[in-house]
Amino acid sequence: MFCPWCDYKDYCDKYQEACTKYDYDFLPTSKLSDDSLVNEYDKISSTAKILEKRKRELGMIIMEKIKNAGANLKGDTKQIYIRQNSRTNYDTKEVHKLVPSDDFAGMVNLNKKAVDTYCAKYPKVKKEVLKTATTNYTMPFLASKQIETKKKKKTKKAKK
């Protein structure tokens, strides 16, 4: 996880292996024990992180080259270009003036931070405002952590 900030990555065997290896062996998952499945997942996750960080690093360099040259970056058989998605925002104060209140309420979304700030400023309405909240979850993802092993307690010898 520290590869992007590590000054040693150009000399790191694991980093070099992940970035130069193209033929990965994926074990058949149906035959893996739970321990092997966890280990395989951990190994693949670490490699994916290294590759994702490498992709981001290359992307920044390519983006800079395209901006400096003012043209797409061309290889022998492919070229890379900048593509952007757009997002349109409206000034809610101005739109509120133009649209009837009933229609406006169906057009807007409230962000949690703004509501929390308002409730902190006006605590009398906080309880009623919180009743209207619903929680939606994003896509679930997996995470891992070390299992703490129980250490045997040392018994004290009784003094005679």
N, C-alpha and C positions, 0 to 999 in steps of 0.2 A: 504493500500500500504506500510505501514511502518512495517508490521508484521515481515519481516525477520530481521530487526535491533532492534526490540523492546525487551527489557529485561523482559517485563511484560507479554509476550504472553503465558507463562505457567499458568498464573493466569487470563487471559482475557476470559470472558464468550463467546464473539463472536468468538474468535479464537478457543476455545475449542469446541464450538457448530459446527463450520464449519468442524473441523478435525475429530469429532467423529460421526457426523450425516451421516447416510447412506441412509436414506429414504427421499428424497427431493420431495416436492409437487410442480409440475409445473402447473401453471394456464393455462386454455385454452386460447391461444393467440387471437383467433378470437373474443372473447367476451370482450377483455380488451379495456378500453378507452385509449386515447393517454397518459394521465397522468399515468394511471396504467401500461401501457406498458413501459413507461420510468422508472417508479419506479421498476418494475420487472426486467428490463434489468440492472439497477444500482445495485440492490440487488444481482442478479446472478453474475454480473461482479466482485463485491467485494468478494463474496464467492469463485469464480473461482480463483481470485488472491491469496487468502489465501491458497487454496488447492494446487495451482501450486507452491507457495513458500514452502509449507510443503513437497511436492513431491521432490523439489530440495534439501531441507535440508536432507530428508531421503536418497536421492540418493548419496549425498556426504558422508554420514556416511557409507552406504553400499559399495560404491566404495572403501573407505579407508579400510574397513574390508576385502574385497576381495583381495586388494593389499597386506595387511599385512599377511593374511593367505595363499595367493598364491593359493586359491581355490574358487570355487563358493560358494555363501552364500545359505545354504539350510534350508528350513523350513520343516514342516511336509509333505506338499503336493506339494510345489513348490520350485524352486531354481532360483536365480537371478545370471546372469553372465554378464560380460562386453563384449559388441559388439562394433566394431568401423567401421565406413565408412572410406574409404581412398580417398585421392585426390592426383592426380599426377600433379606436376609442372615441367616445363622445364626451363632451363636457356636460356632466349630469345637471349642473346648475342651470345651464342654458336650455337644455332639452326639457327640464322640468317646467320652465316658463312656457314652453310651446305645446306641451302635451297635457291633456286632462289627467288629474291625479289618479283616477282609477286605472287608466291605461298605463301611466308611468310606473305604477307599482308592479305591474306585470313585466315591465321591460328591464328592470334593474336587478342586480345582485348586490348583496352587501358583503363586504369583506370582514373577517373576524376581527382584525386589528381595529378597524374603524368602530365597530360595534362595542368592543371592549373599552376603547377610549371614551366613547360616549357614556357607557354604563359607569365608568369610573368617575366621570364628571357629574353624572346625574344618577346617584345610587338608588333613588326611590323607584326608578323604572326597571332596574336591573333584573329583579326577580321575574317580572312579567315578560321582559325581553328574552331572558334565558329559556322560558317555557316554549318559545317559538322556534328554538334552535333544533336542527336535525344534523346528524353526523353522517357523512358519506365517506366511505373508505376508498382509498386508491387501490390499484392492483396489489394483491399481496406479494410479498417477496420473502425469500429465505435469508436468514442470518445465522451466524454460528458464534459460539463462545466456548471457552475451555470449561471442562467439567472439573469442579474442585474435588480433589481426592481427599478422603478423610485420613488425617494423620493419626497414627496410634499415639495415645497419650503415654507418656513415660510415668511409670509408677515410682513414687518416692519410697526409698527404703526406710523402714522404721528404725529409729535410733534405739540402741539397746542400753 
